Amino acid sequence: MTGRNYRIQWIWNALVLFALLAACAAPPLSTTPTVTSGYRLHVSRLFGYSSGDQIKGSFRLSVVGISDIHSVDFIIDGQGMARVDASPYQLDFQTETYSFGVHRLSASITTMDGRNVEVPDRQFEFATAQQEQKSMVGVFASLGSVILLAVALGLGLQFLFTRNKKREFVPLGTARNYGWRGGAICPKCHRPTGLHPFSPHFGLRLIYDFCDNCGKWSTMKIVPDRDLRKAEVEEIRPVEKIQGVSGTEEEKLKEILDESKYTQ
């Protein structure tokens, strides 16, 4: 497989993985409440876990809105967390600092002209490690189900498109066109074969596919184009060992393959 083919393969894999992760990713933090004071409280994750209103780890509170801010008091459950009197008016905190359960986060702003403005609060549940683990298990279970479904769909499509296709004998030493997915050396018959569009890819250049020569399914390792061309040349050399054997080319090939079982 050429470098260009490798890039195409990895781009395809990345797009599939991104789609799967997007389908199974945890939902973002809750939407910002309706702004009634001209300001709103923004909660962003620095490091940790979030699923809807459930959070755990390191987070940042900040105030967004009108710029005439003198200072901000950040509040949790009616109790002050800290006062910030310099832009960008934000506060980092750890959920583990507080008890597990539901908490209300808010802020009180002092403006440049001395007014006090209350920012609409937001409610979050500070999760335990067990809750985080349970949620992540659900995410990975969903992701695994999607991956298995994708693999099953790929194998089904592969079978559908090839079940009525007549497999023809490829003469030894024939130069093949391996297509955009490239090719591999079949571990069953040891001949180079092209890879098919819907065969599942397992990373590390491993793919589950069937051989165009022997028709058997196996896990194959994708190899560079130069190795495929070398294999095309190498497969005609054993013919010299059986020059005196009669029969068709298929029969000679079968004898070569039988012999290879003891020499490989």
Secondary structure as GFF3:
##gff-version 3
##sequence-region A 1 264
A	DSSP	alpha_helix	3	24	.	.	.	ID=ss1
A	DSSP	beta_strand	39	51	.	.	.	ID=ss2
A	DSSP	beta_strand	54	65	.	.	.	ID=ss3
A	DSSP	beta_strand	69	76	.	.	.	ID=ss4
A	DSSP	beta_strand	79	84	.	.	.	ID=ss5
A	DSSP	beta_strand	90	94	.	.	.	ID=ss6
A	DSSP	three_ten_helix	95	97	.	.	.	ID=ss7
A	DSSP	beta_strand	101	111	.	.	.	ID=ss8
A	DSSP	beta_strand	116	126	.	.	.	ID=ss9
A	DSSP	alpha_helix	129	162	.	.	.	ID=ss10
A	DSSP	beta_strand	183	185	.	.	.	ID=ss11
A	DSSP	beta_strand	192	194	.	.	.	ID=ss12
A	DSSP	beta_strand	206	210	.	.	.	ID=ss13
A	DSSP	beta_strand	217	223	.	.	.	ID=ss14
A	DSSP	alpha_helix	225	234	.	.	.	ID=ss15
A	DSSP	three_ten_helix	237	242	.	.	.	ID=ss16
A	DSSP	alpha_helix	249	263	.	.	.	ID=ss17
###
